[in-house]
Amino acid sequence: MGVSIEDIKKLKELTGIGLTDAKLALVEAKGNFDKALEALRKKGVTKAEKKGEREARQGIIDSYVHSGRIGVIVEVNCETDFVARTDNFKSFVHEIALQIASMAPEYVSEADIPASELKRVQAEAKERAIAEGKPAGMIDKIVEGQVKKHFAEKVLLDQEYIKNEKQTVADFVKENIAKTGENLIIRQFKRIELGVSE
């Protein structure tokens, strides 16, 4: 069965793969566009890291309010308006909003932690390790572990995903990068809890 050049181009655009790979996927799927796309997305988990370098400026802002006591607003970006309008993407963004409401992270990624806060936690961990009489050669390693542990629950991407404790939120994002075929970025969020101010 022949494959149309239009389908090849469309598949290339949606997945970010080359024309030859797009054509091959369509030939393997006997010209069925949806099957070819699904097959590529299943393989896509390994390509998720490469997609992470692509610019993402489309997307949506979602909100979630829990029992009138906790409110979340989150911006998640993707590469195209086409993906931003899909139910799968909207569902993914809503899951992120639920995660934020439930687990109260303070930062999206480790890169968002202010240097002053990082230094403060490192200094406290070092003081504690010295006070506990830990071997001098091990202190840096101990401090690194303590700092990672301190921020693990405060950094959204490092948190356990609430619906699957075997994966982190970062893993959940990569899984959805594979599904959509696009780079996905949690750009920012705000969580408000009744009676609690920053």
C-alpha positions as CSV (number, residue, x, y, z in Angstrom):
1,M,0.0,0.0,0.0
2,G,1.3,3.5,-1.0
3,V,1.7,6.2,1.6
4,S,0.9,9.9,0.8
5,I,3.5,12.6,1.1
6,E,1.0,14.6,3.1
7,D,0.8,11.9,5.7
8,I,4.6,11.7,5.8
9,K,4.9,15.4,6.4
10,K,2.1,15.4,9.0
11,L,3.7,12.5,10.9
12,K,7.1,14.3,10.8
13,E,5.6,17.5,12.2
14,L,3.7,15.7,15.0
15,T,6.6,13.6,16.1
16,G,9.7,15.5,15.2
17,I,11.3,12.6,13.4
18,G,12.9,12.7,9.9
19,L,11.0,12.2,6.7
20,T,12.6,8.8,6.1
21,D,11.6,7.5,9.5
22,A,8.1,8.9,9.1
23,K,7.7,7.1,5.7
24,L,9.1,3.9,7.2
25,A,6.6,4.1,10.1
26,L,3.7,4.6,7.7
27,V,4.9,1.6,5.5
28,E,5.1,-0.6,8.6
29,A,1.6,0.5,9.6
30,K,0.4,-0.3,6.0
31,G,-0.5,3.3,5.4
32,N,-2.7,3.7,8.5
33,F,-1.7,7.1,9.9
34,D,-3.1,6.5,13.4
35,K,-1.3,3.2,13.8
36,A,1.9,4.7,12.6
37,L,1.6,7.6,15.1
38,E,0.7,5.3,18.0
39,A,3.7,3.0,17.2
40,L,6.1,6.0,17.1
41,R,4.7,7.4,20.4
42,K,5.3,4.0,22.1
43,K,8.9,4.2,21.0
44,G,9.0,7.9,21.9
45,V,9.9,7.5,25.6
46,T,13.6,7.0,24.5
47,K,13.3,10.2,22.5
48,A,11.8,12.3,25.3
49,E,15.1,13.6,26.4
50,K,15.8,15.0,22.8
51,K,12.4,16.6,22.7
52,G,13.3,18.4,26.0
53,E,15.6,20.7,24.1
54,R,12.8,22.0,21.8
55,E,11.1,25.3,22.4
56,A,7.6,25.1,24.0
57,R,5.6,28.3,23.9
58,Q,2.0,27.0,23.4
59,G,0.0,25.4,26.2
60,I,-2.7,26.1,28.8
61,I,-3.2,27.5,32.2
62,D,-5.3,25.2,34.4
63,S,-6.8,25.7,37.9
64,Y,-8.0,23.4,40.6
65,V,-9.8,24.2,43.9
66,H,-10.1,21.6,46.6
67,S,-13.0,21.9,49.0
68,G,-12.8,25.7,48.8
69,R,-9.6,25.5,51.0
70,I,-6.7,24.9,48.5
71,G,-6.4,26.6,45.1
72,V,-3.8,25.9,42.4
73,I,-3.1,27.7,39.1
74,V,-0.5,26.1,36.8
75,E,1.0,27.0,33.4
76,V,2.2,24.0,31.3
77,N,3.7,24.6,27.8
78,C,3.8,22.4,24.7
79,E,5.1,23.1,21.2
80,T,2.0,23.5,19.2
81,D,-1.5,24.8,19.6
82,F,-2.8,21.5,18.1
83,V,-1.5,19.5,21.2
84,A,-2.6,22.2,23.6
85,R,-6.2,21.7,22.5
86,T,-6.2,17.9,22.9
87,D,-8.0,16.2,25.8
88,N,-4.9,14.2,26.7
89,F,-2.8,17.4,27.2
90,K,-5.6,19.1,29.2
91,S,-5.9,15.9,31.4
92,F,-2.1,15.9,31.9
93,V,-2.1,19.5,33.0
94,H,-5.0,18.9,35.4
95,E,-3.0,15.9,36.9
96,I,-0.1,18.4,37.6
97,A,-2.5,20.8,39.3
98,L,-3.8,17.9,41.5
99,Q,-0.2,17.0,42.4
100,I,0.5,20.6,43.4
101,A,-2.7,20.8,45.5
102,S,-1.9,17.5,47.2
103,M,1.9,17.7,47.8
104,A,2.5,21.5,48.1
105,P,5.8,21.8,46.3
106,E,7.6,25.2,46.4
107,Y,9.7,25.0,43.2
108,V,9.2,23.5,39.8
109,S,12.7,22.2,39.5
110,E,16.0,22.2,41.4
111,A,17.1,25.1,39.1
112,D,14.4,27.3,40.7
113,I,15.8,27.0,44.3
114,P,17.3,30.3,45.2
115,A,21.1,30.1,45.7
116,S,20.8,31.7,49.2
117,E,18.3,29.0,50.3
118,L,20.5,26.3,48.9
119,K,23.6,27.6,50.7
120,R,21.6,27.9,54.0
121,V,20.5,24.3,53.8
122,Q,24.0,23.1,52.9
123,A,25.5,25.1,55.8
124,E,23.0,23.6,58.3
125,A,23.6,20.1,57.0
126,K,27.4,20.6,57.3
127,E,27.1,21.9,60.8
128,R,25.0,18.9,61.8
129,A,27.4,16.4,60.2
130,I,30.3,18.0,62.1
131,A,28.4,18.1,65.4
132,E,27.5,14.4,65.0
133,G,31.2,13.6,64.6
134,K,31.0,12.3,61.0
135,P,34.3,11.5,59.3
136,A,35.8,14.6,57.6
137,G,36.2,12.7,54.3
138,M,32.5,11.8,54.3
139,I,31.0,15.2,55.1
140,D,30.6,16.5,51.5
141,K,28.8,13.3,50.5
142,I,26.6,13.5,53.6
143,V,25.8,17.1,53.0
144,E,24.9,16.4,49.4
145,G,22.5,13.6,50.5
146,Q,20.9,15.7,53.2
147,V,20.3,18.6,50.8
148,K,18.8,16.3,48.2
149,K,16.5,14.8,50.8
150,H,15.5,18.3,52.1
151,F,14.4,19.5,48.7
152,A,13.0,16.2,47.4
153,E,9.5,17.0,48.6
154,K,9.8,20.7,47.9
155,V,10.7,20.3,44.2
156,L,7.7,19.3,42.0
157,L,9.7,17.3,39.4
158,D,11.4,15.3,42.2
159,Q,8.3,14.4,44.1
160,E,6.7,11.0,43.9
161,Y,3.8,11.1,41.5
162,I,0.6,10.8,43.6
163,K,-1.1,8.3,41.3
164,N,2.0,6.1,40.9
165,E,4.6,6.0,43.7
166,K,7.0,4.1,41.4
167,Q,7.5,7.2,39.3
168,T,8.5,10.8,40.0
169,V,6.6,13.8,38.5
170,A,9.6,14.1,36.1
171,D,9.0,10.5,34.9
172,F,5.3,11.3,34.4
173,V,6.2,14.4,32.3
174,K,8.6,12.2,30.2
175,E,5.8,9.7,29.7
176,N,3.5,12.4,28.4
177,I,6.3,13.9,26.2
178,A,6.4,10.4,24.6
179,K,2.6,10.3,24.2
180,T,2.3,13.8,22.7
181,G,5.5,13.7,20.7
182,E,6.3,17.2,21.9
183,N,8.4,18.9,24.6
184,L,6.3,19.7,27.7
185,I,7.4,22.2,30.3
186,I,5.8,23.0,33.7
187,R,6.5,26.7,33.5
188,Q,5.1,28.0,36.8
189,F,2.5,27.5,39.5
190,K,0.9,29.2,42.4
191,R,-0.7,27.3,45.3
192,I,-2.9,29.1,47.8
193,E,-4.1,27.5,51.1
194,L,-6.9,29.1,53.2
195,G,-5.4,30.8,56.3
196,V,-1.8,30.2,55.2
197,S,0.3,33.0,53.9
198,E,3.8,32.9,52.5
